[in-house]
Amino acid sequence: MRIVVAKMKHETNTFSPLVTDLARFESRGSYFGNEALQRYGLTQTPFGAFVALAREVGAEIDAPVVAEAWPSGRVTAEAYERISRPILDAVARGCDAVFLDLHGAMVTDVDDDGEGLLLEHIRAIAPDVPIAVALDFHTNLTERMVRNCTAMVGYKTFPHIDTYETGLQAGRIVLRAIKGEIKPVMRWARRPLLTQTLCQATDEEPMAGLIAAVRAAEANGALAATVFGGFAHADIADVGLSAVVVTDGDPEAADRICVDIVERAWAKRVEFVYRAAPLAQSIARAKAMAEGPVLLIDHCDNTGSGGTQDVMTVLAEIMRQGLKDVAVFAIRDPAAVETMIRAGIGAQVSLALGGKTDMPAVGLKGAPLDVSGIVRNISDGEFTITAPMFTGVRAYLGRSAVLDTGTIEIVVCERSHEPWDLGCFRSNGIEPTQKKYLMLKSRIHYRAGFKAIARHIVECNGTGCTTSDNTILRYQRVRRPIYPLDPTVQA
Ligand SMILES: [Zn+2]
């Protein structure tokens, strides 16, 4: 048996000004050919699970690519071709199954549905080969994706800590089908519903009940049941919440379960709208807290959903209100890193920090913040993730330096990285458990590594292209009507 195993992942924020070219994929660690298997074969990811399954059945593995970029703007045509072509070539060489670790929210310059296009091409090359797909919880599902694969399964956790299990589940369905034990059929459903990411944590309502429903469906015999929260920062027709179910030869049951899940979601639609407190009020509330660590969540510039990671609004308010003993992860500013490294550890520097990127899609101009302090640490920005999300994957912050203003230690780095692992601070010489405040450019994923050390969590409504207020996003291509953009829409 020969199995093609590949990973192609990007969550595209069409409002983000960051260009998603091949360099952005490479800067997170993307590999082709033998290196893909060597680097990712043992990671706790769907790709790692697929590799383990293929080895278990003694299959020959053809792993042409692992490619993932941090969320950002549309994927360029060139990058999409460079990453998807090796997968198509591997399928064309002949195989008995295809195992794909995809995101499900890739928008490209050539097509709004990057995954659907890939799957359609694979099906055209190999119409009868079974295809297993593991997807992110933030998938914007399309009919084309469902039509062109055998079994798809999405994560049931946000933060995503069940990625490996998801890969195992999807791959096993296909392996059982090959043996003739089952005949997978798949159905999907959706409602016109944009959900806000801050309302999607899977251990809280309104999402927890939906996750319980899909788990119950699996306990009652469905081969796989998934509810996708969707990714609202994509101005595409197929954006929003959906469900997909795989059963053993029972399309009616699959239909019934899907409809039940999306009906439950629709009934709770009001709960999927996030209502933020004013920023100054949130920082003042944090200032009054006696014990730390207090997490200050800069969710409108969230690295993990396409933020530029250089918006200074929340940090400026922290400075204005005079919070002390703060550590910040992180400002992405390669020029500032260069200045700090040239100055050297112990040197006093003054910087116009961050604010280098305009965000025309949300009507914002980059605004640097003047800060002065001592260069406290310099590092190569590499560490291996130990948190229960992306465990074992190597993190590449680029060259990094810490600016100490006397009250605030700011990690400044060359590349994007969302903080969900304590290593983000520790690799920069900061012990996060010892700080009163930790400002994090994150929305929900920080919980994977930081929730356990936090005494309080304060969501801080700053500015940026990952705003938690959907009414700020200038949608043009989303299918209408859709809730909550059209509050009176009926499903
Ligand atoms: Zn996600």
Residues whose N, C-alpha, C, O or C-beta is under 5 A from the ligand:
A	BS01	ZN	D136 F137 H138
